[in-house]
Every structure is written in C-alpha cells, then in structure tokens.
C-alpha cells in the first residue's frame, strides 16, 4: 500500500486507504477505483490529473463524502468518514468542506451576494454573520464591487470566483474543486489559480482539484496521477 505523506508536514488532513469503487455487477461491472491510496497534509494546493475515465471524479466524490467506497476507508481529521451515515456526511460537507464545480452552479436569479449568502444558510452559519462573511469572501476573490450583479451580468471567470466565494465563506478547512478552470480561457484560469494559492497561503485552507491543464499543474504544491483507478508515483 502506498500512502505518500508530505515530508514537510507529518499531519494528515484527509486520507484514503485502499479505495475501490465498483459500479454495476457481474460482467458489466466497472471498477472506477482499484485500491487507491492518498494522504494530503493541511495547507496544500494539490492537483489530481489523469485521462478521462481514470477515476479522478470518483476519488473526489469519496474524499468529499458524496459517495462511499465499495472497499477501503476514507479519513478526515482522523475520523473515518466512509462509514458515516448520510446525515453525518451532509453535516461534514456543510461545515468542514467547500465544493466547487466546473459548471459554476450559481442560482441565476440571485445576485453574487445572495448566492454566497445562500451558501452560508446551507452551512448553518448564524444569520448575524451573513453580511460580514459574504462580503469578506467576495472581497477576497476581488468581486466586492460586483456583488449586486447577477450571474448573467458577469464573465465566466467572475462567475467562477463567485462560486469560490460561496465555497469559502463559511471558512471550511478543505476545498474540493472538480475541473474548476475547464470552462475558462487561460487568463481567467490563472486568475482562479491565484485565488486558490492565496486561500492556501493566507487562509490556511487545503485545496484538492482535478485538472487536465499543464499550466495549472505547475502552480500546485503536489500533483498526483491517476491511471486505471490507481494513484501512480
């Protein structure tokens, strides 16, 4: 079993041990993950790369408690989350994690501020903090002056930064981003990556993202490759 720990920090925030995920049964079964092992230290920007179908998104779903492994275990802050009930997994994501998607997933009729505030409501943050938390998050991603704009009034890069603000407003320790720059041009993609680096360096967050972009991989602290459902050296 290969669990690669970061040499500069022996503490592990999230860990996957022997993760296997099988979809279907019998001759039609698909092995999306085949005993994948991974350990991520806090305060890192980590990229997962691999061809389509290599298991990147499936692994992200395991780390984000969106799915359970067929075999193996997932630990977050030394708690085995792969055996959590659905209620506990939902609570874990709301409180400790932020999710960012390729498609932005903003609510069209809500302003940037309202989209971020909606995320705070879901996270269970007391309403007295909504204004401060939302405005701070939007300011961090450089959009405080655009917070009254709706998604259709924003560029693709700005919409993704609103999605980032929504994911970070409740101050999670882990951000999971699935192809967050795939719909952006290279300039906007680099702007998003600068925000990610600032989140790690200034806010102490840990970010795990999937990507196909070599330029994005160059700014990551660590890059892991998935091949046929396994993490390779």
C-alpha positions, 0 to 999 in steps of 0.5 A: 500500500502506498500512502505518500505523506508530505515530508514537510508536514507529518499531519494528515488532513484527509486520507484514503486507504485502499479505495475501490469503487465498483459500479454495476455487477457481474460482467458489466461491472466497472471498477472506477477505483482499484485500491487507491491510496492518498494522504494530503497534509493541511495547507496544500494546493494539490492537483489530481490529473489523469485521462478521462475515465481514470477515476479522478471524479470518483476519488473526489466524490469519496474524499468529499463524502458524496459517495462511499467506497465499495472497499477501503476507508476514507479519513478526515481529521482522523475520523473515518468518514466512509462509514458515516451515515448520510446525515453525518456526511451532509453535516461534514460537507456543510461545515468542514468542506467547500465544493466547487464545480466546473459548471459554476452552479450559481442560482441565476436569479440571485445576485453574487451576494445572495448566492454566497449568502445562500451558501452560508444558510446551507452551512448553518452559519448564524444569520448575524454573520451573513453580511460580514462573511459574504462580503469578506469572501467576495472581497477576497476573490476581488468581486466586492464591487460586483456583488449586486450583479447577477450571474448573467451580468458577469464573465465566466471567470467572475462567475467562477470566483463567485462560486469560490466565494460561496465555497469559502465563506463559511471558512471550511478547512478543505476545498474540493474543486472538480475541473474548476478552470475547464470552462475558462480561457487561460487568463481567467484560469490563472486568475482562479489559480491565484485565488486558490494559492492565496486561500492556501497561503493566507487562509490556511485552507487545503485545496484538492482539484482535478485538472487536465491543464499543464499550466495549472499543474505547475502552480500546485504544491503536489500533483498526483496521477491517476491511471486505471483507478490507481494513484501512480508515483 
